[in-house]
Amino acid sequence: MTPGTPDRGAHPGDAELLGPAALPRLREASADLAWLLGRGYAETAALALVGDRFQLPARARTAVLRGTCTAEHARSRRERRVSIPRRQVVVDGFNVLVTVESALAGAPLVRGTDGLLRDLAGVHGAWRSMAWTERALDRLAEVLAPAAAVRWLLDRPVAHSGRLASRLRDRGFDAETVWDVDATLAATCAEGTWVGATADGPLLGRLPAAVDLVGPVVVRIPDAWIVDLG
């Protein structure tokens, strides 16, 4: 793993922290966290309180945090979810791609209380192509085929984002790097002709409509590891 590059594979100890035996405790922790968030507790303080109560290591806390939102937010996100066919879809590029890469690499994905899948890797300043990147792009292209139009947005500050944009354009997609993906995606969707593809919680709150792009891809991966908190 290159410094600054997301590790998309499973970590040692994941089977114990995130496996079937740990799931009841993780779900209970998620329910407590959602309760606190729904009553206005700050996210950091609420996670510390829940994590300490259930004695969760850092990676398990990350899983619970990424998979949890208030009941109101979960309901709102589900109500604004639409299907892909004949839609104009603007994709939160690294958010979507890294999640699918993680699934193909055998890493655990968290299914949140809003029904969406999220990875535990993320991108922190750098991204690099890996053995499963082309497979991830192939599968995403298949699921996006029924869309009327597709526009990929990539974070310009992330290393190698320009190379990925070029690869996407070679596949026939509209792809560009921008300084602020969240702001650009939200503005694109604001007029109502485009829908967003992302699992980023705060960004979802700014979108009038969104598609679940990762779910239909991951369901076609037979051995995908899903930690279901929903």
C-alpha positions in Angstrom: 0.0 0.0 0.0 1.5 3.3 -1.1 1.3 6.1 1.6 -1.8 8.1 1.1 -3.4 5.4 -1.1 -6.6 3.7 0.1 -6.3 0.1 1.0 -9.3 -1.5 -0.6 -8.7 -5.0 0.8 -9.9 -6.5 4.1 -7.8 -5.8 7.2 -6.4 -8.4 9.6 -9.0 -8.9 12.3 -12.0 -7.9 10.2 -13.5 -11.4 10.5 -13.7 -10.9 14.2 -14.6 -7.2 14.3 -17.2 -7.3 11.5 -18.2 -11.0 11.0 -21.5 -12.6 11.9 -20.7 -13.0 15.6 -20.1 -9.3 15.9 -23.2 -8.2 13.9 -25.7 -8.1 16.8 -23.5 -5.8 18.8 -22.8 -3.6 15.8 -26.5 -3.3 15.1 -27.2 -2.3 18.7 -24.5 0.2 18.6 -25.9 1.6 15.3 -29.4 1.9 16.9 -27.9 3.8 19.9 -25.9 6.1 17.6 -29.0 6.8 15.5 -31.0 7.6 18.6 -28.4 10.1 19.8 -28.0 11.8 16.4 -31.7 12.1 16.1 -31.7 14.1 19.4 -29.1 16.5 18.3 -25.9 15.0 19.8 -22.8 16.0 17.9 -21.5 13.1 15.7 -18.1 12.9 17.3 -19.4 12.9 20.9 -22.2 10.5 20.1 -19.8 8.0 18.4 -17.3 8.3 21.3 -20.2 7.5 23.8 -21.5 4.5 21.8 -18.0 3.2 20.9 -16.9 3.3 24.6 -20.1 1.6 25.7 -19.7 -1.3 23.3 -15.9 -1.3 23.5 -15.6 -1.0 19.8 -12.1 -0.7 18.2 -11.5 2.1 15.7 -12.4 0.2 12.6 -15.6 -1.1 14.1 -16.5 2.5 15.1 -15.9 3.6 11.5 -18.2 0.9 10.2 -21.0 1.9 12.6 -20.5 5.6 11.8 -20.6 5.1 8.1 -23.7 2.9 8.3 -25.8 5.0 10.6 -28.0 8.0 10.1 -31.1 9.2 11.9 -34.5 7.6 11.1 -35.6 10.8 9.5 -32.6 10.9 7.2 -32.9 7.2 6.3 -36.6 7.7 5.4 -35.9 10.9 3.3 -33.1 9.2 1.4 -35.2 6.2 0.5 -38.1 8.5 -0.6 -35.8 10.4 -3.0 -34.2 7.3 -4.5 -35.1 6.7 -8.2 -34.1 4.1 -10.8 -31.3 4.4 -13.3 -33.1 3.7 -16.7 -33.6 6.8 -18.8 -32.1 9.1 -16.2 -29.3 11.5 -16.6 -26.9 10.4 -13.9 -24.0 12.4 -12.4 -21.6 10.2 -10.5 -19.5 11.0 -7.4 -16.6 9.2 -9.0 -14.2 8.1 -6.3 -17.1 7.5 -3.8 -18.6 5.0 -6.2 -15.5 3.5 -7.7 -13.6 2.8 -4.5 -16.6 1.1 -3.0 -16.9 -1.3 -5.9 -13.1 -1.9 -5.9 -13.3 -2.7 -2.2 -16.1 -5.2 -2.8 -14.1 -6.9 -5.6 -11.0 -6.9 -3.3 -12.9 -8.9 -0.7 -13.1 -6.0 1.8 -16.3 -5.6 3.9 -18.9 -3.1 2.9 -21.4 -1.7 5.3 -25.1 -1.6 4.4 -26.4 1.4 6.2 -29.7 2.1 7.8 -30.6 4.0 4.6 -30.0 0.8 2.5 -26.9 2.1 0.8 -23.5 0.4 0.7 -20.3 2.1 1.9 -16.7 1.1 2.0 -14.3 1.5 4.9 -11.4 2.7 2.7 -12.0 6.0 1.1 -9.6 8.2 -0.7 -7.2 10.4 1.3 -5.2 12.5 -1.2 -4.3 9.8 -3.6 -5.8 7.1 -5.8 -4.1 4.5 -7.9 -5.3 1.9 -10.3 -5.3 -1.7 -8.9 -5.9 -5.1 -10.3 -9.6 -4.9 -9.9 -10.1 -1.3 -11.2 -10.9 -2.4 -14.8 -13.4 -5.0 -13.5 -15.0 -2.3 -11.3 -15.3 0.0 -14.3 -16.7 -2.8 -16.5 -19.4 -3.6 -13.9 -20.3 0.1 -13.4 -20.6 0.6 -17.1 -23.0 -2.4 -17.4 -25.3 -1.0 -14.7 -25.2 2.5 -16.1 -26.0 1.3 -19.7 -29.7 2.1 -19.4 -29.1 5.7 -18.3 -29.9 8.5 -20.8 -26.6 10.2 -20.0 -23.7 9.8 -17.6 -21.3 12.4 -16.2 -18.5 11.4 -13.9 -17.0 13.9 -11.5 -13.6 13.3 -9.9 -11.8 15.3 -7.2 -9.1 17.2 -8.9 -6.8 17.4 -5.8 -6.7 13.6 -5.7 -3.5 12.2 -7.3 -4.1 10.4 -10.7 -7.7 11.8 -11.0 -6.8 13.1 -14.4 -5.7 9.6 -15.6 -8.9 8.1 -14.4 -10.9 10.8 -16.1 -9.1 9.9 -19.4 -9.9 6.2 -19.0 -13.5 7.0 -18.4 -13.6 9.2 -21.6 -12.0 6.3 -23.5 -15.0 4.3 -22.4 -17.4 6.9 -23.9 -18.3 8.7 -20.7 -18.3 12.4 -20.0 -15.7 12.7 -17.2 -14.0 15.7 -15.7 -12.0 16.7 -12.6 -13.3 19.5 -10.4 -12.1 21.2 -7.3 -15.3 20.5 -5.3 -17.2 17.4 -6.4 -19.9 17.9 -3.8 -20.7 21.4 -4.8 -20.6 20.6 -8.5 -22.8 17.5 -8.2 -25.3 19.3 -6.0 -25.5 22.3 -8.4 -25.9 19.9 -11.4 -28.8 18.1 -9.7 -30.5 21.3 -8.4 -32.4 22.0 -11.7 -34.0 18.5 -11.5 -32.8 17.1 -14.9 -29.9 15.2 -13.4 -29.8 12.7 -10.5 -26.8 12.0 -8.4 -25.0 8.7 -7.7 -23.3 8.8 -4.3 -23.5 7.2 -0.8 -22.1 10.4 0.9 -24.6 11.2 3.6 -24.2 15.0 3.7 -24.2 15.2 -0.1 -27.4 13.1 -0.3 -29.1 15.6 1.9 -28.5 18.3 -0.8 -29.9 16.2 -3.7 -33.6 16.3 -4.8 -33.2 12.7 -6.2 -30.5 10.1 -6.3 -29.8 6.6 -7.7 -28.2 3.6 -5.9 -25.4 2.8 -8.4 -23.3 0.6 -6.1 -26.0 -1.7 -4.9 -26.9 -3.1 -8.3 -23.2 -3.7 -9.0 -22.3 -5.4 -5.8 -25.3 -7.7 -5.9 -23.7 -9.3 -8.9 -20.5 -10.1 -7.0 -21.3 -13.5 -5.5 -18.8 -13.4 -2.6 -19.2 -9.7 -1.7 -18.9 -9.2 2.1 -21.8 -7.1 3.4 -22.1 -6.0 7.0 -25.8 -5.3 7.2 -26.7 -2.7 9.8 -30.0 -1.8 8.1 
